[in-house]
């Protein structure tokens, strides 16, 4: 038994990464004395030493994660929101275990895992170390594009990635403590100008051009508290769902805003194109004009005709908007990270 516990202890090397500026620096109520006492008890009980790294910027996160992984840390506890998790995601090796402590505004990734408090996280860590909970691989998305100098670039995402109107919402709330996504999303929807999008339909075997307000690529069904963009997306099923917001009149944009929480009505409203992995769903067939089937497709190619904003998990990617992106590709990195199976 002692040898078995020793093997379990040797399996994981754990680090806690704390974003001090998450939610405008409002992380402090989460990381309090009680948590440190619990962590101390966990270390004594299991024999695991938990390294702690405080970060304040993307560059600092990059250095912290790179250094920790070089030293063999393969289990990262991340205190912050989806943006912090995304910053970490850019630099982790495949197979790294990631468990969040929800410390942001939306906390979409934490919610997908049914983690709502640091106590949930601590219990999960104990269960993982003891081997009493299932560990699963989690799909990660990756968008590839080019910098203004033509150099290839890419960004990973764990929840969602958006171009145009949704990225403009992120731009409006960036740096705010109270993000007010609903208000700023309304402003972005009403004020956004249409952009040209060309993508390749593998079914029609030709390029499709359309004017739209933007589009969102999703690995989860719901974004934040309001937006149910991919109602037919099954968790971690190896597919990315796309929703394209059509170029609409102001009246229809208002109607679209009212439907954001009602996913099944949204995707059949005629205000959007919903590309999905389902080939025989009559209730959503009409929402996919071009019959673009995403199941089994390794990557999707597209090009934009104007400079546009991009966000990944709520982080703006400034390099994307510096030039017109004429060659973009989105793909899935299957089961790239590991985490706890939601229960």
C-alpha positions as CSV (number, residue, x, y, z in Angstrom):
1,X,0.0,0.0,0.0
2,X,2.8,2.4,0.9
3,X,4.5,1.7,-2.5
4,X,1.1,2.3,-4.3
5,X,0.7,5.7,-2.6
6,X,4.3,6.5,-3.4
7,X,3.7,5.8,-7.1
8,X,0.6,8.0,-7.1
9,X,2.6,10.8,-5.5
10,X,5.3,10.5,-8.1
11,X,2.8,10.7,-11.0
12,X,2.0,14.4,-10.6
13,X,4.1,17.5,-10.0
14,X,1.6,20.3,-9.0
15,X,1.8,24.0,-9.4
16,X,-0.7,26.8,-8.6
17,X,-0.7,29.8,-11.0
18,X,-2.5,32.9,-9.6
19,X,-3.3,35.8,-11.9
20,X,-3.2,38.8,-9.5
21,X,-5.0,41.0,-12.1
22,X,-7.8,38.5,-12.8
23,X,-11.2,40.3,-12.5
24,X,-9.3,43.6,-12.0
25,X,-7.3,42.3,-9.2
26,X,-10.3,41.0,-7.3
27,X,-8.8,37.6,-6.8
28,X,-7.9,38.2,-3.1
29,X,-11.2,37.0,-1.6
30,X,-10.6,33.7,-3.4
31,X,-7.0,33.2,-2.3
32,X,-7.4,33.7,1.5
33,X,-5.8,32.2,4.6
34,X,-8.2,29.3,4.7
35,X,-7.2,28.1,1.2
36,X,-3.5,28.3,2.2
37,X,-4.2,26.2,5.3
38,X,-6.1,23.7,3.2
39,X,-3.2,23.5,0.8
40,X,-0.7,23.1,3.6
41,X,-2.8,20.2,5.0
42,X,-3.0,18.7,1.5
43,X,0.8,18.8,1.1
44,X,1.3,17.1,4.5
45,X,-1.3,14.5,3.9
46,X,-0.3,13.5,0.3
47,X,3.4,14.3,0.3
48,X,2.9,16.6,-2.7
49,X,4.6,20.0,-2.7
50,X,2.5,22.6,-4.5
51,X,4.6,25.3,-6.1
52,X,2.9,28.7,-6.2
53,X,3.5,31.3,-9.0
54,X,1.9,34.8,-9.0
55,X,1.5,36.4,-12.4
56,X,0.6,39.9,-13.6
57,X,0.8,39.8,-17.4
58,X,0.7,37.6,-20.5
59,X,4.5,37.7,-20.7
60,X,4.9,36.8,-17.0
61,X,2.4,33.9,-17.5
62,X,4.5,32.7,-20.5
63,X,7.7,32.7,-18.5
64,X,6.0,31.0,-15.5
65,X,4.4,28.2,-17.5
66,X,7.6,27.6,-19.6
67,X,9.7,27.4,-16.5
68,X,7.3,25.2,-14.6
69,X,7.0,22.8,-17.5
70,X,10.7,22.7,-17.9
71,X,11.0,21.6,-14.3
72,X,8.5,18.8,-14.9
73,X,5.3,20.3,-13.4
74,X,2.5,18.5,-15.3
75,X,-0.5,19.4,-13.1
76,X,-1.4,23.1,-13.2
77,X,-4.1,24.7,-10.9
78,X,-5.0,28.0,-12.5
79,X,-6.7,30.7,-10.4
80,X,-8.3,33.2,-12.8
81,X,-10.9,33.5,-15.5
82,X,-11.1,32.0,-19.0
83,X,-8.6,34.6,-20.3
84,X,-5.9,33.5,-17.8
85,X,-6.5,29.8,-18.7
86,X,-6.2,30.7,-22.3
87,X,-2.8,32.5,-21.6
88,X,-1.6,29.4,-19.9
89,X,-3.0,27.2,-22.7
90,X,-0.7,28.8,-25.3
91,X,2.4,27.4,-23.6
92,X,1.5,24.0,-22.1
93,X,2.7,20.7,-23.4
94,X,0.2,18.1,-24.6
95,X,-1.2,16.0,-21.8
96,X,-0.8,18.6,-19.1
97,X,-3.5,18.4,-16.4
98,X,-5.3,21.7,-15.9
99,X,-7.8,22.3,-13.2
100,X,-9.2,25.9,-12.6
101,X,-10.1,27.9,-9.6
102,X,-12.9,30.2,-10.9
103,X,-11.6,33.8,-10.5
104,X,-12.9,35.6,-13.6
105,X,-16.2,37.0,-14.9
106,X,-17.6,34.3,-17.1
107,X,-15.7,31.2,-15.9
108,X,-17.0,29.2,-18.8
109,X,-14.3,26.5,-18.5
110,X,-14.9,26.1,-14.7
111,X,-18.6,25.9,-15.3
112,X,-18.2,23.1,-17.9
113,X,-16.4,21.1,-15.2
114,X,-19.0,22.0,-12.5
115,X,-16.4,23.9,-10.5
116,X,-17.8,26.9,-8.8
117,X,-15.5,27.5,-5.8
118,X,-11.9,26.9,-4.8
119,X,-13.2,24.3,-2.3
120,X,-14.5,22.3,-5.4
121,X,-11.0,22.6,-6.9
122,X,-9.2,21.4,-3.8
123,X,-11.4,18.4,-3.5
124,X,-10.9,17.5,-7.1
125,X,-7.1,17.8,-6.7
126,X,-7.2,15.4,-3.8
127,X,-9.4,13.0,-5.8
128,X,-7.1,13.1,-8.8
129,X,-4.0,12.4,-6.6
130,X,-5.8,9.5,-4.9
131,X,-7.0,8.2,-8.2
132,X,-10.6,8.3,-7.2
133,X,-11.9,10.4,-10.1
134,X,-11.8,10.0,-13.8
135,X,-9.3,12.0,-15.8
136,X,-10.3,12.8,-19.4
137,X,-8.7,14.3,-22.4
138,X,-10.2,17.7,-23.4
139,X,-10.4,19.0,-27.0
140,X,-8.6,22.2,-27.7
141,X,-9.1,24.4,-30.8
142,X,-6.4,26.2,-32.8
143,X,-6.8,29.0,-35.3
144,X,-3.9,29.7,-37.7
145,X,-3.3,33.0,-39.4
146,X,-0.5,35.4,-40.5
147,X,1.1,38.4,-38.9
148,X,1.5,41.6,-40.8
149,X,5.0,40.5,-41.9
150,X,3.6,37.3,-43.3
151,X,4.9,35.1,-40.5
152,X,2.6,32.2,-39.6
153,X,0.9,32.5,-36.2
154,X,-1.6,30.5,-34.2
155,X,-3.7,30.7,-31.0
156,X,-5.3,27.9,-29.1
157,X,-8.7,28.1,-27.4
158,X,-10.5,25.9,-24.9
159,X,-14.1,27.3,-25.1
160,X,-14.6,29.7,-28.0
161,X,-13.0,31.8,-30.6
162,X,-14.6,34.7,-32.5
163,X,-14.1,37.2,-35.3
164,X,-16.0,40.4,-35.8
165,X,-18.9,41.3,-33.6
166,X,-18.1,39.0,-30.6
167,X,-14.5,40.1,-30.7
168,X,-15.6,43.7,-30.7
169,X,-17.6,43.0,-27.5
170,X,-14.3,41.7,-26.0
171,X,-12.6,44.9,-27.1
172,X,-15.2,47.0,-25.3
173,X,-14.9,45.1,-22.0
174,X,-11.2,44.7,-22.0
175,X,-9.6,46.0,-18.8
176,X,-13.0,46.4,-17.0
177,X,-13.7,44.8,-13.7
178,X,-17.4,44.6,-14.3
179,X,-17.4,43.3,-17.9
180,X,-21.2,44.0,-18.5
181,X,-21.1,41.6,-21.5
182,X,-24.8,42.0,-22.2
183,X,-24.7,45.8,-22.5
184,X,-21.5,45.9,-24.5
185,X,-22.6,43.0,-26.7
186,X,-25.7,44.9,-27.6
187,X,-23.6,48.0,-28.6
188,X,-21.3,45.8,-30.7
189,X,-24.2,44.1,-32.4
190,X,-25.9,47.4,-33.3
191,X,-22.8,49.2,-34.4
192,X,-20.8,46.5,-36.2
193,X,-20.2,46.8,-39.9
194,X,-20.4,43.8,-42.2
195,X,-17.2,42.0,-43.2
196,X,-16.7,39.8,-46.2
197,X,-16.1,36.1,-45.5
198,X,-15.1,33.3,-48.0
199,X,-14.8,29.7,-46.9
200,X,-14.6,26.4,-48.6
201,X,-17.6,24.0,-48.5
202,X,-16.3,20.4,-48.6
203,X,-19.8,19.3,-49.6
204,X,-20.4,21.7,-52.5
205,X,-16.7,21.6,-53.3
206,X,-16.4,25.3,-54.0
207,X,-15.8,28.6,-52.2
208,X,-18.7,30.4,-50.6
209,X,-18.7,34.2,-50.1
210,X,-21.0,36.0,-47.8
211,X,-21.3,39.3,-45.9
212,X,-21.6,38.9,-42.2
213,X,-21.2,40.7,-38.9
214,X,-18.8,38.0,-37.6
215,X,-18.7,34.4,-36.5
216,X,-18.0,32.3,-33.5
217,X,-16.3,28.9,-33.3
218,X,-17.3,26.9,-30.3
219,X,-16.1,23.9,-28.3
220,X,-18.9,24.4,-25.8
221,X,-22.6,25.2,-26.2
222,X,-22.9,28.3,-24.0
223,X,-20.7,31.4,-23.7
224,X,-21.1,33.4,-20.5
225,X,-24.4,33.7,-18.8
226,X,-26.5,34.7,-21.8
227,X,-25.3,33.4,-25.1
228,X,-26.4,29.9,-26.1
229,X,-24.6,29.9,-29.5
230,X,-24.3,26.1,-30.1
231,X,-27.3,24.3,-28.6
232,X,-26.6,21.0,-30.3
233,X,-22.9,20.9,-29.3
234,X,-22.1,17.8,-27.2
235,X,-19.4,18.3,-24.6
236,X,-15.9,17.2,-25.8
237,X,-17.3,15.3,-28.9
238,X,-14.4,16.1,-31.2
239,X,-16.2,18.8,-33.2
240,X,-16.2,22.6,-33.5
241,X,-19.6,24.3,-34.2
242,X,-19.7,27.5,-36.1
243,X,-22.3,30.3,-35.9
244,X,-22.2,33.1,-38.5
245,X,-24.1,36.3,-37.7
246,X,-25.6,37.5,-41.0
247,X,-25.6,41.1,-42.1
248,X,-29.0,42.2,-40.8
249,X,-31.1,45.4,-40.6
250,X,-31.2,47.1,-37.2
251,X,-34.6,45.7,-36.5
252,X,-33.4,42.2,-37.1
253,X,-30.3,42.8,-35.0
254,X,-32.6,43.7,-32.1
255,X,-34.6,40.5,-32.6
256,X,-31.3,38.6,-32.8
257,X,-30.2,40.1,-29.4
258,X,-33.4,38.8,-27.8
259,X,-32.8,35.3,-29.0
260,X,-29.2,34.9,-27.8
261,X,-30.2,32.9,-24.7
262,X,-32.6,30.7,-26.7
263,X,-30.2,28.5,-28.7
264,X,-32.6,26.3,-30.6
265,X,-34.7,29.3,-31.6
266,X,-31.6,31.3,-32.4
267,X,-30.1,28.8,-34.9
268,X,-33.4,28.3,-36.7
269,X,-34.3,32.0,-36.8
270,X,-32.8,32.8,-40.2
271,X,-30.6,35.4,-38.6
272,X,-27.6,33.1,-38.4
273,X,-25.9,30.3,-40.2
274,X,-25.2,27.4,-37.9
275,X,-22.6,24.8,-39.0
276,X,-22.5,21.7,-37.0
277,X,-21.7,18.0,-36.9
278,X,-25.2,16.7,-37.3
279,X,-26.3,15.4,-40.7
280,X,-29.9,14.4,-40.0
281,X,-31.5,16.9,-37.7
282,X,-34.6,18.3,-39.4
283,X,-35.1,21.0,-36.8
284,X,-31.8,22.6,-37.6
285,X,-31.4,21.7,-41.3
286,X,-32.7,25.0,-42.5
287,X,-30.1,26.9,-40.4
288,X,-27.3,25.4,-42.5
289,X,-27.9,26.8,-46.0
290,X,-24.8,25.3,-47.5
291,X,-24.9,21.9,-45.8
292,X,-21.4,22.3,-44.4
293,X,-20.8,19.1,-42.4
294,X,-18.1,19.5,-39.8
295,X,-18.0,15.9,-38.5
296,X,-14.8,14.2,-39.6
297,X,-13.3,17.4,-41.1
298,X,-9.8,17.9,-39.9
299,X,-9.7,21.7,-40.5
300,X,-11.8,24.5,-41.9
301,X,-10.3,27.1,-44.2
302,X,-11.5,30.7,-44.7
303,X,-10.5,34.1,-45.7
304,X,-11.6,37.6,-44.7
305,X,-11.8,40.6,-47.0
306,X,-11.4,43.3,-44.4
307,X,-9.3,43.8,-41.3
308,X,-11.2,42.2,-38.4
309,X,-10.8,41.6,-34.7
310,X,-10.2,38.2,-33.2
311,X,-10.6,36.9,-29.7
312,X,-9.7,33.5,-28.1
313,X,-11.6,32.7,-24.9
314,X,-12.2,36.4,-24.3
315,X,-8.6,37.5,-25.1
316,X,-8.0,39.9,-28.0
317,X,-5.4,38.8,-30.5
318,X,-3.9,42.1,-31.7
319,X,-1.7,40.6,-34.4
320,X,-4.8,39.3,-36.2
321,X,-6.3,42.7,-36.9
322,X,-3.0,44.2,-38.1
323,X,-3.6,42.9,-41.6
324,X,-6.4,41.4,-43.8
325,X,-6.4,37.7,-43.1
326,X,-6.5,36.0,-46.5
327,X,-5.6,32.5,-45.2
328,X,-7.1,31.3,-41.9
329,X,-7.5,27.7,-40.8
330,X,-9.3,26.3,-37.7
331,X,-8.7,22.8,-36.4
332,X,-9.1,20.6,-33.3
333,X,-6.3,19.3,-31.2
334,X,-8.0,16.2,-30.0
335,X,-7.8,15.6,-26.2
336,X,-4.8,18.0,-26.0
337,X,-5.1,18.7,-22.3
338,X,-6.3,16.5,-19.4
339,X,-8.7,17.5,-16.7
340,X,-11.3,16.1,-14.4
341,X,-14.4,14.5,-15.9
342,X,-17.4,16.7,-15.0
343,X,-19.9,15.1,-12.7
